[in-house]
């Protein structure tokens, strides 16, 4: 039997205005996602691409499956009800990307005004701008997105920037693509002109508009524990949880566990936490806190690498070990190692290797460096840890981080 959240998504995809109003009045979760990460808002925007064939004047013509005015009304209802425009489908991307693909500027304006991240990228590297440039080209949408900060230097999985993709497409339609090529080329030139030199060496990764960024809160909460291992993956939480479960052959786990305020020194359970942060495309996986085994020291980077490859996205592992006060991280892009470093807290780097940038000129590397690293990547690691008593398990959270956590799963790898 379909849940009310399922009914809401189905009604949104068909622009059933009155049904959606009724379900919203019943306080149905407008941000509930299906297995693929699709929300009611995503389904509503997808209706922009729905057409059907009918016979008119003895000719077969294509018409909209649902009225455009109804689609816009549904999008407005959902946004006013608190729909998050940045909850995305792992396969097809964000609602804004879909609206750009459809070329509907009024819906794009609604999503951007509601806080949609213009530079969110799907697993294949598509962005709202690249879809407006290519599928097919839409000059008014391209102009709007560029004015609202969309980067023409984002790269797809083939390593091509939006500028390069536009040039490639212009070979098939030189006249039609010329205005768009000029727009993105000018925007790219201004981007390089205004960008600080040290940042120009870094890849153009979208920065999510999260209320919190960095790892400092997590380190402060767990300072007494001294040891931890974790990794973050730039993909929806449910997709990361499934990939992690597949890696460890886990068949069942506690989903959407209860969040409780931390109280003094509580027993830290040997459970893995998969955390979804509000308004952030990264998922954080807390592998162990208080006691890091040799297997985890070696295995956590392997897990991050495997999931990065499986989901064709970026991942970063980070481990602190108490015995030697050693810390280290590794960054993977689609399973390929692109940066790694390790150091003792307060000392110089033991090693640093990167395909992204030059080695930072630091005589002392500490937790501030780690915090800035996670901030630059657009990641927030919440101050929390898993707890358990008998058959019950929950997530103890610092109040500040509790507001940033949308939901969490607890898993027990064998």
C-alpha positions as CSV (number, residue, x, y, z in Angstrom):
1,X,0.0,0.0,0.0
2,X,1.4,3.4,-1.1
3,X,2.4,5.7,1.7
4,X,1.2,9.3,1.8
5,X,4.7,10.4,0.8
6,X,4.5,8.1,-2.3
7,X,1.1,9.6,-3.1
8,X,2.5,13.1,-2.9
9,X,5.3,12.3,-5.3
10,X,3.0,10.6,-7.7
11,X,0.5,13.5,-7.6
12,X,3.4,16.0,-8.1
13,X,4.5,14.2,-11.2
14,X,1.0,14.5,-12.6
15,X,0.5,18.1,-11.3
16,X,-2.6,17.1,-9.4
17,X,-3.0,20.4,-7.6
18,X,-5.9,19.7,-5.3
19,X,-4.5,16.3,-4.1
20,X,-1.1,18.0,-3.3
21,X,-2.8,20.8,-1.4
22,X,-4.7,18.2,0.7
23,X,-1.6,16.2,1.4
24,X,0.4,19.3,2.3
25,X,-2.4,20.3,4.8
26,X,-1.9,16.9,6.4
27,X,1.8,17.8,6.9
28,X,3.1,15.0,4.7
29,X,6.9,15.2,4.4
30,X,7.5,17.2,1.2
31,X,11.2,16.2,1.3
32,X,10.7,12.5,1.4
33,X,12.8,10.7,-1.2
34,X,12.2,7.5,-3.1
35,X,15.0,4.9,-3.7
36,X,16.5,7.0,-6.5
37,X,16.5,10.2,-4.4
38,X,13.6,11.8,-6.2
39,X,11.3,14.1,-4.2
40,X,7.9,15.5,-4.9
41,X,9.5,18.7,-6.1
42,X,11.7,16.7,-8.5
43,X,8.7,14.8,-9.8
44,X,6.8,18.1,-10.3
45,X,9.6,19.6,-12.3
46,X,10.0,16.4,-14.3
47,X,6.4,17.1,-15.6
48,X,8.0,19.9,-17.7
49,X,9.5,17.2,-19.9
50,X,6.3,15.0,-20.2
51,X,4.6,15.1,-23.6
52,X,2.1,12.8,-25.3
53,X,1.2,12.2,-28.9
54,X,-2.3,13.0,-30.1
55,X,-4.0,13.2,-33.5
56,X,-5.0,16.8,-34.4
57,X,-6.3,17.6,-37.9
58,X,-5.4,14.2,-39.0
59,X,-1.8,14.7,-37.9
60,X,0.1,13.3,-35.0
61,X,1.4,16.1,-32.8
62,X,3.1,16.2,-29.4
63,X,1.4,18.1,-26.6
64,X,2.1,18.6,-22.9
65,X,0.9,15.7,-20.7
66,X,-0.1,18.2,-18.0
67,X,-0.8,22.0,-18.3
68,X,2.3,24.2,-17.8
69,X,0.3,26.4,-15.4
70,X,-0.5,23.5,-13.1
71,X,3.2,22.4,-13.0
72,X,4.2,25.9,-11.9
73,X,1.4,26.0,-9.3
74,X,2.6,22.7,-7.9
75,X,6.2,23.8,-7.7
76,X,5.1,27.0,-5.9
77,X,3.0,25.0,-3.4
78,X,5.8,22.6,-2.6
79,X,8.4,25.3,-2.2
80,X,6.2,27.3,0.2
81,X,5.6,24.1,2.1
82,X,9.4,23.8,2.7
83,X,10.5,21.6,-0.2
84,X,14.3,21.6,-0.4
85,X,15.3,22.5,-4.0
86,X,18.7,20.8,-3.5
87,X,17.5,17.3,-2.7
88,X,18.5,15.5,-5.8
89,X,18.3,12.3,-7.8
90,X,21.6,10.5,-7.9
91,X,21.1,9.6,-11.6
92,X,19.5,12.7,-13.1
93,X,20.6,15.5,-10.8
94,X,18.7,18.3,-9.1
95,X,15.3,19.9,-9.9
96,X,17.2,23.0,-11.2
97,X,19.1,20.8,-13.7
98,X,15.9,19.3,-14.9
99,X,14.2,22.7,-15.3
100,X,17.2,23.9,-17.2
101,X,17.0,20.8,-19.4
102,X,13.3,21.6,-20.1
103,X,14.2,25.3,-20.6
104,X,11.5,26.7,-18.4
105,X,12.8,30.0,-17.2
106,X,9.9,30.9,-14.8
107,X,10.4,27.6,-12.9
108,X,14.2,28.1,-12.9
109,X,13.7,31.5,-11.3
110,X,11.4,30.0,-8.6
111,X,14.0,27.4,-7.8
112,X,17.0,29.8,-7.7
113,X,15.0,32.2,-5.5
114,X,14.3,29.3,-3.2
115,X,18.0,28.7,-2.7
116,X,18.8,26.1,-5.4
117,X,22.5,25.6,-5.9
118,X,23.3,26.6,-9.5
119,X,26.5,24.6,-9.6
120,X,25.2,21.3,-8.3
121,X,26.6,18.4,-10.4
122,X,25.2,15.0,-11.1
123,X,27.3,11.8,-11.1
124,X,28.2,12.3,-14.8
125,X,29.3,15.9,-14.2
126,X,26.2,17.6,-15.7
127,X,25.1,20.9,-14.2
128,X,22.2,23.2,-14.8
129,X,24.4,25.3,-17.0
130,X,25.7,22.4,-19.1
131,X,22.1,21.2,-19.7
132,X,21.0,24.6,-20.7
133,X,23.9,24.8,-23.2
134,X,23.5,21.4,-24.7
135,X,20.0,19.8,-24.4
136,X,19.1,21.7,-26.6
137,X,20.8,25.1,-26.3
138,X,18.7,27.8,-24.5
139,X,20.2,31.2,-24.6
140,X,17.8,32.9,-22.1
141,X,18.4,30.2,-19.5
142,X,22.2,30.3,-20.0
143,X,22.2,34.0,-19.5
144,X,20.1,33.8,-16.4
145,X,22.3,31.1,-14.8
146,X,25.5,32.9,-15.6
147,X,24.1,36.1,-14.0
148,X,23.3,34.0,-10.9
149,X,26.9,32.7,-10.5
150,X,26.9,29.4,-12.5
151,X,30.4,28.4,-13.3
152,X,31.3,27.7,-17.0
153,X,34.4,25.9,-15.8
154,X,32.8,22.9,-14.2
155,X,34.0,19.7,-15.7
156,X,32.0,16.6,-16.7
157,X,33.2,13.0,-16.3
158,X,35.2,13.4,-19.6
159,X,37.1,16.3,-18.1
160,X,35.5,18.9,-20.4
161,X,34.4,22.3,-19.1
162,X,31.1,23.8,-20.1
163,X,33.0,26.2,-22.4
164,X,34.7,23.2,-24.1
165,X,31.3,21.4,-24.3
166,X,29.8,24.4,-26.0
167,X,32.6,24.6,-28.5
168,X,32.3,20.9,-29.3
169,X,28.5,21.3,-29.8
170,X,29.1,24.3,-32.1
171,X,30.7,22.1,-34.7
172,X,27.2,20.7,-35.5
173,X,25.4,24.0,-35.3
174,X,27.9,26.9,-35.7
175,X,25.3,29.6,-36.2
176,X,22.9,28.6,-33.5
177,X,25.6,28.0,-30.9
178,X,27.6,31.2,-31.5
179,X,25.7,33.4,-29.0
180,X,25.9,30.8,-26.3
181,X,29.6,30.1,-27.0
182,X,30.3,33.8,-26.7
183,X,28.4,34.1,-23.4
184,X,30.1,31.2,-21.7
185,X,33.5,32.2,-23.0
186,X,33.1,35.7,-21.7
187,X,32.0,34.4,-18.3
188,X,35.0,32.0,-18.2
189,X,37.4,34.9,-18.9
190,X,35.8,37.0,-16.2
191,X,36.0,34.0,-13.8
192,X,39.8,33.7,-14.4
193,X,40.2,37.5,-14.1
194,X,38.4,37.7,-10.8
195,X,39.6,34.5,-9.2
196,X,42.6,34.5,-6.8
197,X,45.7,32.9,-8.3
198,X,45.9,30.2,-5.6
199,X,42.3,29.1,-6.2
200,X,42.8,29.0,-10.0
201,X,44.9,25.8,-9.6
202,X,42.0,24.1,-7.8
203,X,39.2,22.3,-9.7
204,X,35.9,24.1,-10.0
205,X,33.8,22.3,-7.4
206,X,30.4,23.8,-6.5
207,X,30.2,25.1,-2.9
208,X,27.0,24.1,-1.3
209,X,25.1,26.8,0.6
210,X,25.1,24.8,3.8
211,X,24.6,26.7,7.1
212,X,27.7,24.9,8.5
213,X,30.9,23.7,7.0
214,X,34.1,22.1,8.2
215,X,35.1,19.4,10.7
216,X,35.9,21.6,13.7
217,X,32.7,20.9,15.6
218,X,33.2,17.1,15.2
219,X,36.8,17.4,16.5
220,X,35.8,19.5,19.5
221,X,33.1,17.0,20.5
222,X,35.4,14.0,20.2
223,X,38.6,15.6,21.5
224,X,38.6,13.3,24.5
225,X,38.2,10.3,22.3
226,X,41.3,11.2,20.2
227,X,40.8,8.6,17.6
228,X,38.4,8.3,14.7
229,X,38.0,7.2,11.1
230,X,35.5,8.7,8.7
231,X,34.9,9.5,5.0
232,X,32.5,11.7,3.1
233,X,31.0,11.1,-0.4
234,X,29.5,13.6,-2.7
235,X,26.3,11.7,-3.3
236,X,22.8,11.2,-1.8
237,X,22.8,9.5,1.6
238,X,20.6,6.6,0.5
239,X,22.9,5.9,-2.4
240,X,26.0,6.0,-0.2
241,X,24.3,3.7,2.4
242,X,23.4,1.2,-0.3
243,X,27.0,1.2,-1.7
244,X,28.5,0.8,1.8
245,X,26.1,-2.1,2.5
246,X,27.0,-3.7,-0.8
247,X,30.7,-3.3,0.0
248,X,30.3,-5.1,3.4
249,X,27.4,-7.4,2.3
250,X,25.1,-5.8,4.9
251,X,21.4,-6.8,4.3
252,X,19.7,-4.8,7.1
253,X,20.4,-1.6,9.0
254,X,18.7,0.9,11.2
255,X,17.3,3.7,9.0
256,X,16.3,7.2,10.1
257,X,17.5,6.6,13.7
258,X,16.5,8.8,16.5
259,X,18.7,11.8,17.3
260,X,19.2,12.6,21.0
261,X,21.1,15.4,22.7
262,X,24.4,14.2,24.0
263,X,24.6,13.9,27.8
264,X,28.0,13.9,29.4
265,X,30.2,10.9,28.6
266,X,28.2,8.2,27.0
267,X,29.2,4.8,25.7
268,X,30.2,5.0,22.1
269,X,28.7,2.1,20.2
270,X,30.7,0.2,17.5
271,X,28.4,1.2,14.7
272,X,28.9,3.1,11.5
273,X,26.9,6.3,11.0
274,X,25.7,7.4,7.6
275,X,24.6,11.1,7.9
276,X,22.7,13.3,5.6
277,X,23.3,17.0,6.1
278,X,20.6,19.5,5.3
279,X,21.2,21.5,2.1
280,X,24.5,19.8,1.3
281,X,25.3,17.3,-1.5
282,X,27.9,15.4,0.7
283,X,27.1,12.4,2.8
284,X,29.3,11.8,5.9
285,X,30.1,8.2,7.0
286,X,31.5,8.0,10.6
287,X,33.2,4.6,10.6
288,X,34.6,4.6,14.2
289,X,35.1,6.9,17.2
290,X,37.3,6.3,20.2
291,X,39.0,3.2,18.9
292,X,40.4,2.8,15.4
293,X,41.6,-0.7,14.5
294,X,44.4,-1.6,12.2
295,X,41.8,-2.9,9.7
296,X,40.0,0.5,9.7
297,X,43.3,2.4,9.2
298,X,43.8,0.4,6.1
299,X,40.2,-0.3,5.1
300,X,38.5,3.1,5.4
301,X,40.4,4.7,2.5
302,X,39.6,1.5,0.5
303,X,35.9,2.0,1.3
304,X,36.0,5.6,0.2
305,X,37.8,4.7,-3.0
306,X,35.4,1.9,-3.9
307,X,32.3,4.0,-3.2
308,X,33.8,6.9,-5.1
309,X,34.3,4.6,-8.1
310,X,30.9,3.0,-7.8
311,X,29.0,6.3,-7.7
312,X,31.4,8.1,-10.0
313,X,31.9,11.0,-7.6
314,X,34.3,12.5,-5.2
315,X,35.1,11.1,-1.7
316,X,37.5,12.0,1.0
317,X,38.7,9.8,3.9
318,X,40.1,11.2,7.1
319,X,41.7,9.3,10.0
320,X,43.2,10.3,13.4
321,X,45.2,7.8,15.4
322,X,46.0,8.4,19.0
323,X,49.2,6.4,19.6
324,X,51.3,8.5,17.3
325,X,49.0,11.6,17.1
326,X,49.0,11.0,13.4
327,X,46.3,12.4,11.0
328,X,45.8,11.8,7.3
329,X,43.4,12.1,4.5
330,X,42.9,10.9,0.9
331,X,40.7,12.4,-1.8
332,X,39.4,10.3,-4.6
333,X,37.6,11.3,-7.8
334,X,35.6,8.4,-9.4
335,X,37.9,6.0,-7.6
336,X,41.2,7.7,-8.6
337,X,43.5,9.1,-5.9
338,X,44.0,12.8,-6.5
339,X,45.4,14.1,-3.2
340,X,46.7,12.6,0.1
341,X,48.6,13.8,3.1
342,X,49.5,12.8,6.6
343,X,51.1,14.6,9.6
344,X,51.4,14.7,13.4
345,X,49.2,17.4,14.9
346,X,51.2,20.6,15.3
347,X,54.1,19.3,13.1
348,X,55.0,19.6,9.4
349,X,53.6,17.3,6.7
350,X,55.1,13.8,6.7
351,X,53.9,13.5,3.2
352,X,51.8,15.5,0.7
353,X,50.9,14.5,-2.8
354,X,48.3,16.1,-5.0
355,X,47.1,16.4,-8.6
356,X,44.9,19.4,-7.6
357,X,47.3,21.9,-6.2
358,X,50.8,22.7,-4.9
359,X,51.8,21.7,-1.4
360,X,50.5,24.3,1.2
361,X,53.4,26.3,2.7
362,X,52.8,25.4,6.3
363,X,55.4,24.8,9.0
364,X,52.8,23.4,11.4
365,X,49.8,21.4,10.3
366,X,46.9,21.1,12.8
367,X,43.2,20.8,13.1
368,X,42.7,24.2,11.5
369,X,44.2,22.8,8.3
370,X,41.8,19.9,8.4
371,X,38.9,22.2,9.0
372,X,39.8,24.4,6.1
373,X,40.2,21.3,3.9
374,X,36.7,20.2,4.6
375,X,35.4,23.8,4.2
376,X,37.0,24.1,0.8
377,X,35.4,20.8,-0.3
378,X,32.0,22.1,1.0
379,X,31.6,19.4,3.6
380,X,30.2,19.6,7.1
381,X,31.1,16.8,9.6
382,X,28.5,17.0,12.4
383,X,29.4,16.7,16.1
384,X,27.8,13.4,16.9
385,X,28.5,9.7,17.8
386,X,26.5,6.5,17.9
387,X,25.1,5.1,21.1
388,X,23.4,1.8,22.0
389,X,21.8,0.1,25.0
390,X,20.3,-3.4,24.6
391,X,18.4,-3.5,21.3
392,X,18.1,0.2,21.1
393,X,20.5,2.5,19.1
394,X,20.5,6.2,18.6
395,X,22.7,9.1,17.6
396,X,24.0,11.5,20.3
397,X,24.3,14.9,18.8
398,X,25.5,18.3,19.8
399,X,22.6,20.8,19.6
400,X,24.4,22.9,17.0
401,X,25.0,19.9,14.7
402,X,21.6,18.4,15.5
403,X,20.0,21.3,13.5
404,X,22.2,20.5,10.5
405,X,21.4,16.7,10.4
406,X,18.4,15.8,8.3
407,X,18.6,12.0,9.0
408,X,21.0,9.3,9.8
409,X,21.4,5.5,9.4
410,X,23.3,3.1,11.8
411,X,25.0,0.2,10.3
412,X,27.2,-2.7,11.7
413,X,29.8,-4.0,9.2
414,X,30.9,-7.6,9.9
